[in-house]
Amino acid sequence: MDLKIPKLGVAMQQATLVEWLVTDGENVTAGTPIYRIETEKVENEVEAPAAGIIHLVAQAGQVYSVGTTVAELG
């Protein structure tokens, strides 16, 4: 399952991946906060939608467009 930058507002086009709250290869459960993003207006934690092993594919500190895959959950 691809984990993507969510669209949190009508005008949101991109967000900064501020930090990973998990490590690559970690086993996570549904609802576990996995990363934090920041837009022009807010900062949000994004939770895992399901349980599995997470594989990080994006770098913290970078700006990504809405819909960009930042991790894979298997």
C-alpha positions as a printed Julia matrix, in Angstrom:
74×3 Matrix{Float64}:
  0.0    0.0    0.0
  1.42   3.39  -0.99
  1.31   6.11   1.66
  0.96   9.52   0.06
  0.99  13.17   1.06
 -2.66  13.81   1.95
 -4.68  16.81   0.8
 -5.64  18.5    4.08
 -7.25  21.62   2.66
 -8.94  22.84  -0.5
 -6.02  25.03  -1.57
 -3.25  22.69  -0.4
 -0.86  21.8   -3.23
  2.25  20.66  -1.37
  3.69  20.06   2.09
  7.05  19.7    3.77
  7.79  16.29   5.24
  9.1   17.6    8.55
 10.14  14.33  10.17
  9.64  10.6   10.23
  8.22   9.31  13.52
  9.13   5.69  12.65
 12.19   4.0   11.19
 12.51   2.15   7.9
 11.47  -1.49   8.32
  9.52  -0.84  11.51
  6.34  -2.8   12.18
  3.48  -0.33  12.74
 -0.16  -0.73  13.73
 -3.17   1.15  12.37
 -3.36   4.59  13.97
  0.37   4.84  14.73
  1.69   8.35  13.88
  4.25   7.76  11.14
  5.28  11.19   9.88
  4.72  14.9   10.37
  3.98  17.34   7.55
  3.8   21.12   7.49
  1.85  23.38   5.16
  1.72  27.17   5.09
 -0.96  27.1    7.79
 -0.66  23.97   9.94
  1.47  21.05  11.03
 -0.12  17.58  11.16
  0.86  14.07  12.12
 -0.18  11.43   9.6
 -1.16   8.02  10.96
 -0.76   4.56   9.45
 -4.05   3.48   7.83
 -3.32  -0.21   8.52
 -0.83  -2.5   10.22
  2.33  -3.64   8.45
  6.02  -3.04   7.87
  6.83   0.44   6.65
  9.45   1.24   4.0
 10.39   4.92   3.73
 10.91   6.26   0.21
 11.0   10.04   0.81
 13.45  12.25   2.68
 12.51  14.4    5.66
 13.04  18.12   5.1
 11.85  18.02   1.48
  8.73  19.56  -0.08
  6.36  17.15  -1.84
  3.22  17.64  -3.9
 -0.1   16.28  -2.68
 -0.41  12.65  -3.77
  3.33  11.93  -3.81
  4.19   8.52  -2.38
  6.42   8.94   0.68
  6.36   5.37   2.07
  5.09   1.88   1.36
  3.24  -0.28   3.86
  3.45  -4.01   3.34
